């Protein structure tokens, strides 16, 4: 089962999706991927080590230019507190590229700091969750997030992550893209 998408004003369910998990802790990456697999997700999960690698993935740079292997994600799960390039910069990249910002992006971090929560939402996070301490609680959270996004409508985008145009003229998406351009 895949995430919901709309194409030219119609809604359809995509048969596959690609999940991008961003974290600088290799153990957390392993536990998150394992949690997705334990709930039955068989679609590609691309775990990247930190924000810098996430930005390369989203831009399609280097090895990530191969969109057959590294499909643009239909769902992003990112940590915030990472050295070098943090999750806020990942969110800011998406915000600065409104044609890509339609990708559901969930923050999963160790920080429950109210300023971090506020900043993440201001930068376009779809939701914000503090990492559970046990693998079972993590699996439960991943299950809820996955099931939620399976029922959500998400605009279609091309292989680069850019939104596909809708059938309507002057819709919200077109106005946002015009304002950004």
N, C-alpha and C positions, 0 to 999 in steps of 0.2 A: 504494500500500500504506500502511496506517496503523498506528498503535500498537495493541498489544493492550489489550483492556479486558474486564472481567467485569461482568455485569449480573445481579442477583438470583441470584448463586451460579453462573451459567453464564459461560463465557468466550467471547468473540467478538472478531473482528478488526474494527476500525473502518476504513472505507474512506478516511477522510481524518483528518488530524490538523493541529494548529496548533502551530507552534514559536514560542516567544518568546525572542529573543536580546537580552540586556541588556549594554550596554557604553557607556562614555562616549567612546570613541574611534571617530569616524565611519568611519575607515579600517578598523578591526577589524570593525565592523558590516558594512561592505561586503564584506570578505574572507570573513567567516563565511557571509553569505548566498550569496555566489558559490560557496563550497565546497559548500554544500547543493545549489545548483542544478546544479553540475558532476557531482554523484553521482546526479542524476536526481530529486531531490525537487521535486514540482510543487505540493504543498500549501502553504497560507499560511505565510509566515515573517514575523513581526512583529518588526522591529528597533526597539528603544526606546533612547533616549539617556539612560542613567543609571538609578540605583535609584529616584529619585523618580517618574520616568515609569513604571517597571516596577510600582511599587506602585499607581499610578493604574490601570494596565492590569489588574492582578490584582483590584483592588477593583471594577472596572467603572465608574470615575468619568470624568466629562467625556465626551470623544469615545469613550472605551472602553466606555461604557454600551451602545453598539450591538454586541451580541454576534453579530449576523449578519455584520458586517464584522470585528469583533475578537473572534473566538471565544476562549473561555477556553483557554489553552494545554494541550496534552497532553504537552508537553516544554518545559523551560526550560533555557536555557544562559546563565549569568550570570558576568560579571566580578566581582571583589571590590573592587578598589581604584578607587573612583570618588568624586569630590568630592560633597559634599552628602549624598547617601544612597548608602551603599555596598552591595555584594552581601551582606554579613553581615546588613544590615537586611532585605533581600529574603528571605533564608533565615529570619530571625527571624519575619518576618510569616507565612511558611508554617508554621513551627513553632507559632506562637501560634494558628493556625487549622487544627487537625488535620483538619477536613473538607476542606481544600484541600491539605494537606501530602502527599497521595498522588501528586501530580504529580512525575514524575521531574525532578530539578533537578540539573544538572551545573554545577560551577564550572569555568570556563575563564578563567584569569588569568595574569598575568605573574609572580606571586609563588610561589616555591617555599619560602617560610618555613614551617618545621615548625609554628609556632604558628598560622599562618593555615590550614594544612591541618587541624590538630586542631580549631580553632574551627569551620571550615566543616562538618566531619563532626558535631560536637556539635550544630550548628544544623540538621542534617538533610540536608546535601548527599548526593546519591546517589552521586556520584563527583567527583573533583578532578583536574584536568589543568592543566599549565602550557602556555600558548600556544606553539605551535611557531613558529619564526622564519621558516620558508619557507611560501609558499602551498601547495606540494605536500604538505608535512608536515601542514599544517592540513587540507587536503582528505582526507588519509588518516585523520586523527583523526576528523573529522566523519563519514566513511564508517563507521568502526568504531562510533562512538557511535550513529549512526542505525540501523545493522543490528542492534546489540545491543538497542535499545529496540523495534525491530519484533518481536523474538522474546519480549519480556518481557510478563508479565501485569500489567495495571494496572487498578485498580478504575474502574468507570464513575463519572462525575460529571455534574451538570447544567450548564446554561449559565453558572451563576455560579461553577463550580469546586467546588461542594459535593458530597461523596461521595453517591452514591445508596445507599439502604439495601439490605442483602443480604436474602436469603430466610430466613436463619437467625436465631434469637433468641439473644442473649447472646454473639455472636461477638466476636472481637478488636476489630473496628471499632466495634461498639456500645459496648464497654467503654471504648475510648479516647475516644469522643465524650462518653460520660457523665462520665468523669473530667475532661474539658476543660470541660464545661458547668456 
